[in-house]
Amino acid sequence: MPKVLPKYLEPILQRHSPVAWLLPALMLASLAACKPQSAAPPGGMAGMPPAEVGVVSVTPRQVPITLEAPGRLQAVRTAEVRARVEGILERRTYREGSEVKAGAVLFRIDDRSLAANLASVRANLDKARAQALIAAQNLERMRSLAGSKAISKQELDQAVASGAQADAEVAAAKAAVTRAEIDLSHATVIAPISGRIGRALVSEGALVGKGEATPLASIEQYDPIWVNFSQSSAEFLNLREAQGKPAAAPVNLVLENGRVYPLPGKLLFSDLAVDPATGSVGLRAEFPNPDRSLLPGQFVTVRLPVAQAENAIVVPQRALQVTPQGQAVLLVGGDGKVESRPVKTAGLTGGDWIISEGLSGGEQVIVDGVQKARPGSQVNAVAAKP
């Protein structure tokens, strides 16, 4: 939009050429550009809203006190599959790492020599039976002759002994046949238990069973699965008392990555005596493992209920801070400002800390966004997500 010049300049513009009034016009434009502007709205750090933090309201309640103990997982049943007869391994019939059932065929060993041995001992059995038949007929004739005094008593005794010897040879031949049948059946290697089978330790074409029972594979049954751990004798006494109370919490498992195993377990047994070297008692717990996520040999942490705490103040583990001055939590006061409160803990309940000193109930404890909260700063408190 064109600017309107003052009236006192109009005579000058009428008397002079455009070149003569160009300079005054430029000066007026510059003055107009230097006119003070209105103040800018506040911005930057001063205009940012308060940081948002997640808080929980602590209230006294009854909770179980838990202890944590390191443990190691163990399969309920473990079986080593071995070659029990000598021969060439012909074929592996299972998929490594798969689930197998008891009685399933795993390996096949060349059984031709075993079958030939079985045929040989069966022939020996038939021969022994024939000899036993001859000995029995001879004994019968000898007894008839002995009645008429046609033979001596010594000859009769020899016939009786020959018949007994023939019967013994038949029994030995039968045992040899049974043994040969067992050896032939071992040429087909089957799973002794149900479970998950590992990799094959011997490949096809290898000679197995030469002088020893060659290991072929291992089967582990770990549904359910055991965890072995130990506790001091004093903690064991508290644990035994707690297990007798109906309100006692179940045994829980914490994995190596910090995740809590979703399925609770149960205590099975404890050792019969305290280890004099360590002063601890060995314990075992059992956990269901339907999806096979727990593997034998893993290190885990076992959470055990040992007592019940009345009117306890509980905060999540992530809310507790450890400083050079000790333990502390961050609170949001009624004015919305952050306050650091020193506290003391009295053990764990599940994944939370029990606060023995520093909190009385009703405080707003910061759980999420602790890194954004500084003592004395203004924050916007919202309910923390579970």
Secondary structure, DSSP 8 states (H G I E B T S, - for coil): ------GGGHHHHHHS-HHHHHHHHHHHHHHHHTS--------GGGGS--EEEEEEE---EEEEEEEEEEEEEEEEEEEEEEE-S-EEEEEE-S-TT-EE-TT-EEEEE--HHHHHHHHHHHHHHHHHHHHHHHHHHHHHHHHHHHHTT-S-HHHHHHHHHHHHHHHHHHHHHHHHHHHHHHHHHHTEEE-SS-EEE---SS-TT-EE-SSS-EEEEEEEEEEEEEEEEEEEHHHHHHHHHHHTSTT---BEEE-TTS-B-SS-BEEEEE-SS--TTT-EEEEEEEE--TT--S-TT-EEEEEEEEEEEEEEEEEEGGG-EEETTEEEEEEE-TTSBEEEEE-EEEEEETTEEEEEES--S--EEEEE-GGG--TT-BEEEEE---
